C-alpha cells in the first residue's frame, strides 16, 4: 500500500468527518481506530485516517501516540500527513494541538506548517486569525461552554502561541486571495523570521483549494476537515490521485435492532434528542447515579432490551451547560466526564451482546469510549448522513457486521438520529 495522504485525527468523530470529506472528493479512504496492527487487512486505498483519542489526554501521551501514527503512515508511503483537529480548535492553553504540532513538525523537517480549522461548509471560518462559528466569534458562541475544553479566545494566533514552543504568525485573507504564489511568499517570509507555524484565514471553499495546493508542498499540515478537502482536490488536480466513486460501506443490510447513544452536551445535540423523543423512546440517565457506580448503566441496558424489538431507542447522558457545571462541581470535572464516558461504553457493550449491530453515537468523547470498548479496528466510509458524518461499516470485527454513525456534538440537522437510521439498513 502506497498512500497519497496520511491523516492523524485527535478524536473519532473528527476522523469520521475527515474520512467522509476525503471520500466525497474521490479519495478511496479507510478510517482506522488507533495505529493499525500489522495483520489488519486493509483494502487498497488513497488515504488512511488514523483515529486517536488524544484531544483531552495528557500532552506527552498525545504526542507519543501521534508520532506512532505518523511513523506508520510514513512507512506506507504518505508524503504528506495532516494532523486533523476539531473545527472549533478544542484545546486548553497547555495543548494538545501545540505540543503535537511541534513534535510532528520536528519529525517532518518542515520549516513552517500551515494551520487552519476553517470549514465554511459547516459554518467555521477564520478571518484575521479569528475563528468564527456562523456569524459570531468562537468565544461568543455556545461552544465556549465545552465541558472539557471551553474556548474563551477566538484569536487562534494567541491560542496556538500559548501552547506551542515556536512563534506563530498569520497569513491573512488579503494575501490568500492573491493566490498560491502569494501564500508561498508569505510563508517563506515568516519562516525567515523564525516562525514555525502560520494560522491561515479561510472564508470560502475556494480558499481551501488554495490552502490545499500550498500545503501539499509540505510534509505536514494542521487543521480541520476543510484543509483535508483542499488537499484532496490538490492531489486529484495534480494527477497523484485518480478520483473514484465513494468506496461506500455498501453490502448487505445489517438489520436488527438499532440504538442511539448521546453523550454530547452541545445545543445541537440537545435539540436533536428532543426531536427524537417524538418518534422513539428516550431514556435520560441520572448522571449522579452514573458517577456513583455501574447500576445506572445496567438499568439503561435492561430498559433498552425491553424495547429494541419494537423499534429504535435513544439513551442520553446529555445535559445543559448549567447541569454539567453543577455535576462537575459535585464530583470533579475529570471524574464526572470519565464516569459518563465509561457508562456509555458499558451500555454499548451490553447492547451489542444483546444483538444490537446498528449504533448511532453523538459526542466525540462518547464515540471514542464506545468504539474502544467494542474493539473495532477500522471502518469503511459510506454514505453521508449530514455534513461531516458518514455511515461507517466496521472492518476486522469478530462480532459480525456492524454499522455505526459517529457524530461530533455540533454536527447534523434537527432530525439527525432518524436521518441516520434511514441510511443504516
N, C-alpha and C positions, 0 to 999 in steps of 0.2 A: 504494500500500500504506500503510495506517494501522495501526500496531502498537498492541495493547493493552499489551504488555510487551516491553521490550528487555532483553537479558541479555549480559553480558560474562564469559566464563569464562577462568580463568587456565591451564587446560590442556584437552586434547582429550577425555580420558576423563571429566573432570568436566563438560564441556559435554554429552557424551552422556547422562550421568546426569541432568543437569538437563532436557535436552530430553525424555528419557523420562518424567520426573516430570510435566512440563507436559502432555505428550500424554495421560498417564493421567488427568489432571484435566479433560480435554476441550478443551484449547487446541490448535489446529492449529499445529504447530511445525516450524520448519526450523533445522537447525544448519549454520552456515557455518564454513569454515576461513579464519580471518583476516577482515579487513574486506572485504565483497564488492565486486567491481568493479561499475561502473555497468551493464555489459552482461550481468551474470549474471541470467538469468531465474529468478525465484523464484515459486512458487505463492502464491495469496492465503492468508495465514496470520494468526494472532493474535499469535504470538510468534516472535522470531528470537533464537537463541543464537549470538553471535559467539565462536568458539573462538580463543583466543590461546595461544601457548606462552610465557607470561610469568611463570610461578611462580618460576623459578630464575635468570632473567636479571638483568642489571644494572638497578637500581631505576629509574633515569631512563628507560631504554628501555621498561621495563614501564609506566611512567606514560604515556609518549607514545603507545604502542600502544593503551592502554586509553582514552585521551582521543580518539583517532581513531575507535575503535569506538563510543564514546558519541556522538560527533558524528554518525556515520552513523545510529545508532538514533534519536536525537532528530529527525534530518531525516526519518525515516519515521513520525513522529508518536508515538513512545514517550514517554508522560508519566512513566512510572516505569522506571528502569533498575536491575537487580540485578547487582552485581558478585559473580560466583559464585566462591567459593574452595573449597578442599578441606575435607571434614568433619573432618579432623584438623588444620586450621589450619596446614598446612605452610608454614613461613616462617621465615627467620632473624631475628635481632634487628635487622637492617638493613632488613628487608622481605621480600617485596614488598607484603604486604597493607596495611600502614600508609601507605606513600607513595602507592599507587594510590588508596586510600580518601580520603586528604587531598585529592588533586587532583580526584577526581570530586565530592567534596562541595563544594569551592570552585566548580566549574563548575555544579553543580546549584542552588546558592544555599540549600541546606538548612542550618538552624542545627545540627541534630544528626542522626546517622544510626544506625539500629538495626543491630546486628551479632550474628549467631549462626551457628555451624557445626552446630547441632543437627539431627539427622535420626533420631529414635527408631527408625524402621523399620530402619535399618541399624546400630543399636546405638550411635549417637552422641548423647549427652545433655549438657546443661550445667546445673549446679547451683551456686548461689552463685559463678557466674563460672568454675567449674572444668569442664573438658571431660573427660568420661568415655568410654572405649571399652569397651562392655559394662559390666562391674561395677567396672572399675579406672580410676583416673585416667590420663590420656594418658601422663604421664611414667613410669608403671609398666607400660605396655602394650608389645607388640613394636614398635609404631610409633615408639617412642623411637629406634629404630635406623635410621630412614630414611637411605639413603646420601647424599642431597643436603641434606635439611632435617630433621636429627634434632630431635625435640621433647622437651625436658627440663624443661618447665614446663607444668603443666596449667591454671594460672590465666591465663585469657585477658585479663583486665583488665591484668595485668602484661605479658603478651606483647605486646599491642597498644600499650600505652603506651610500650614500648621502641622501637617502630617509628614511631609517629605523632607529629606536631607538636602535636596537640590533646590536651586532657585526655580521659581515658577513664573512664566511670562504669559503673554496674551497675543493671539492672532485675532484681530477684530474683524467684524463683518466687512468693513470698508476694504481691508486687504483681501479677504476671502473672495469678494465679488469681482476682483480683478483677475481671478483665475489661479490655476495650479502654480504657474511660474512665480506669481507674486507671493504665494504662500511659502514656496520653497525658499525664496529670497529672505522672507521674514524669519523663517526657522533658522537659516544659516546665520542671520544677524544675531538672533537670540543665543544660539549655540556659541557664537564667538564671544558673547558676554558671560559665558559660564552658566547659562540657563539650561537645565536638563529636562524640563517639561513645559509644554505650552498648552493652555486652555485655548480652544478654538471655537469661535462663535458659529452658530448654525441656526437659521430661521426657517429655511425651506428645504424640501427634499433635494433640490438641485445642489444645495450647499454640501450635502452629504456625499454627492458624487465627486465633487472637487476634493473634499477631505479624503475620501477613499483612494483617489488617484495618487495623492501625495503620500498618504500613509503607506501605500503599497511599495513605495521606495525604501521603506524602513523595515526593520525586522520585528518591531513591536509597536502596538498602539493600545490605547486605553479608552474605553467608552462603553456606551450602551449599544443596543441593537441597531441604532441608526448608523453608527460607524461601520457596523457589520454589513449593512445594506450598501454603503458606499464601497467597501472593499469588494463585496461580491460583484457589483456592477463593474468595478475596475478590472477584476480578474476575467470576467466574461468579455469585456471590451478589448482587452489585450490579447485574447485568444488563449490564455493559460487554462481557461475552463470552457468547455463546451456546454452551454446551457441545456438542461434537460427538463422534462416534466417533473412534477413533485414525486419523490420516492415515497408516496403516501403510505400510511400504515394500512395499506389495503390487505385484504384477506377475508377469510370467513368471519361473519359476525360472531362476537363473543357471547352475547346474550346473557340471560340470567339476571339476578338481582343487581341493582345499582344503588350506590350510596354517595352522597355529597358530604364532605367534611370542610368546615370553615373555621380557620383559626385567626384569620386576619381581622384587625380591628379598624380597617380603613372605612371611611364613609361609603365608598363604593360597595364594599362587601356587605356592610350593614344593610344597605338598601337592597342588595341582591338577595340577602337572607329573608328580608321582609316580603319581597315579591314571591320567593319560592314558597313561603308559608301559605300562599293562596292555592297552591296546586299539589303540595306534598306535606306529609307530617314533618315537623321540625322539633328537635329536642335541643334546648339551651342548657348547656352544662352548668352546674353550680361550681364556679371556679374555686371557691374556698374549699369545697369538698375535694376538688381535683388536687389541690395543693396538699390536703391532709392525707391522701393515700390513693390506693388503686380502686376503691369500691365504686367511685363515680364512673370510671371507665367501664367497669364490668356492668354497671347498670345501663350505660349507654348501649353496649353491645346487645344486651338482653332486650332492650327496648327496640332496637333496630331489627333483630332477628324475628321478633313477633310480627313485623310489618313488611319486610322487604319482598315477600312473595306477592304482595298486593300492589307493589309499585315502589318507585324510588323514595328515599327518605333523606333528611338532612340533619346532621349533628353539628352544633356550633358551640365554640368556646368564645366567640367574638363578643366584644363589649365596647361601650362608648369610651372615649378618652378619659372622662371623669371616673368611670367604673374601673378602668385599667389602673389609673393613678391610685385609686383607693386600695385596690388589691395589692399593688406593689408596695404601698405604704404599710400594709398589714404584714406582708410576707417577705418583702425584699424583691427588687426588680428581677435579678437573675434567678432567684429561686422560683418565683412565680412563673416566669417565662419558660424555664426548663421543665417544670412540672406539667404545664399545659401542653408543651410540645410532646413530651413523653406519653401523656394521656391520649393525645390524638393518635400517636403511633400505636399504643396499646389497642385502641379502638379499631384502627385499620387492620392490625394483625388478627384480631378476633373476628372481624367481619370476613376477611379472606378465608380464614379457617372454616367459616360458616357458608362458604360458597359464593362470596361476592368477588367478581372479577372485573367490575367496572367502577372506577373511583374518580370522582371529581374533587380536587383539593384546592382550597383557596388559602393563600398565605405562603410566603416564601419559606419562613422557618418551619411552618407546619408541613409543607410539602417535603422539605428536606428530611424531617424526622420520620415521616411516613415512608418515603422511598428507602431510606436507610434501613428501617425496621423490616421492610418487605424483602430486602436483599436483591433489588433489581439492578443488574449491571449496566443496562443501557436501553435506549428506545430508538425505534424508527419514527420519523416525523411525518405526521399525516395532515389531514385537512385542517384548515384554520377555523377555529370556533369564533374567536374575536381577535382584534389586532394584538399580536404578540402571544397568542395562546393557541397552540395546535393540539390535535388529538395525538396521543403517543401510544404506540404499541410496544410493549415490553419485549426485549430480546434477552435470551440467556437465562430465563427464569425456569424454575423447576415446579412452579405452581400452576402450570397450564397457561393458556392465552390470557392476557390482561390488557385492558385499555385504560388509560389514565388521562386526565387533564390536570395540569399543574398551573395555577393562576396566581400571579402576583396580586397582592391585595387590591390595588387600584385599577386593575385591568378589567375589561369586559363591560357589557351593557347591563341594563336593569334586569334582564331576564337571563343572565348568564348561565345559571345552573340548568334551566330547562333547555337553553340553546345547546349546551354541551352534550347533554344526554341524547338529544336528537341526532347528533353526529357520532355517537358511540354505540352502534347497534350490538 
